[in-house]
Amino acid sequence: MKPIILLCLLAIVPLCYADPVLRVDYRDRPPEMQRQDGKPFGPLITVLETAAERVGVSLEWRHAPFVRSLNDLRNGRVDLVPRVVYTAERRDYVHFLPAIGTQRKSVRFVVMPGQESSIRHYGDLYGKVVGAKRGTAYFERFDGDAQLDKSLGTDDHVLAKMFRAGRLDALAVLDVEALEAQFQRLGFTDYRYADYTHEQTIGNYFGASKVLYQGDKKALYDRLGDALRRMRDEGEIVLIYNRHGVPVPSTEE
């Protein structure tokens, strides 16, 4: 009987010392992250996997639309989401880990060829049907403007198809590379960018679930945040982005 009990205990012990697992959502935001051969790939993926390994954490990745990821952050069904733009409203349910840097992420507007000059100023958006991604933070004025006629889509592929079908007069774009990848996928090239661009610099954050942070994962998230901060300050973020051949976020304070 004793040998049987000992074997049972030995089987249980490894489970007690297994690395904690964090559930992480990602989406296609080339070149920083995308699904490649069914797996997450890109510098943001490498950055988080490196930090997680340093603090003894395993990651469970899920490819999901951003609007679903935000909802699951709010309800504690997912731990982390890369590239969450900081807004005051999101602070209610997102705990932002230290930014790995800042980036120029100006908002541009896609129009049909010959219509570039139809949008030269923000006010030119009024009276037009403007496509935008549900849940995405573009910039404060645009996000909160109830007078704009916005037509929302769940992801870039849906919005690209809406624009191709002529259902939109303009399409707001935060991640040009991601949208252009969808146009290429559709074999669609009949588009241009309007003269008006909203210039801005934003922080590159990993967003964590605030409800979990206020629960039993505070210490774990803080350790992960400390690892990311050290990687940023010691130049490791730059090295990872350079290895991937992707423009590097600015790490200057």
Stockholm file with secondary structure:
# STOCKHOLM 1.0

chainA/1-253         MKPIILLCLLAIVPLCYADPVLRVDYRDRPPEMQRQDGKPFGPLITVLETAAERVGVSLEWRHAPFVRSLNDLRNGRVDLVPRVVYTAERRDYVHFLPAIGTQRKSVRFVVMPGQESSIRHYGDLYGKVVGAKRGTAYFERFDGDAQLDKSLGTDDHVLAKMFRAGRLDALAVLDVEALEAQFQRLGFTDYRYADYTHEQTIGNYFGASKVLYQGDKKALYDRLGDALRRMRDEGEIVLIYNRHGVPVPSTEE
#=GR chainA/1-253 SS CHHHHHHHHHHHHHHHTSCCEEEEEECCBTTTBEEETTEEESHHHHHHHHHHHHTTCEEEEEECCHHHHHHHHHHTSCSEEESCCCCTTGGGTEEECCCSCEEECCBEEEECTTCGGGCSSGGGGTTSEEEEETTCCCCHHHHTCTTSEEEEESSHHHHHHHHHTTCCSEEEESCHHHHHHHHHHHTCCCCEECSCCBCCEEECCEEEEHHHHTTTCHHHHHHHHHHHHHHHHTTHHHHHHHHHTCCCCBCCC
#=GC SS_cons         CHHHHHHHHHHHHHHHTSCCEEEEEECCBTTTBEEETTEEESHHHHHHHHHHHHTTCEEEEEECCHHHHHHHHHHTSCSEEESCCCCTTGGGTEEECCCSCEEECCBEEEECTTCGGGCSSGGGGTTSEEEEETTCCCCHHHHTCTTSEEEEESSHHHHHHHHHTTCCSEEEESCHHHHHHHHHHHTCCCCEECSCCBCCEEECCEEEEHHHHTTTCHHHHHHHHHHHHHHHHTTHHHHHHHHHTCCCCBCCC
//
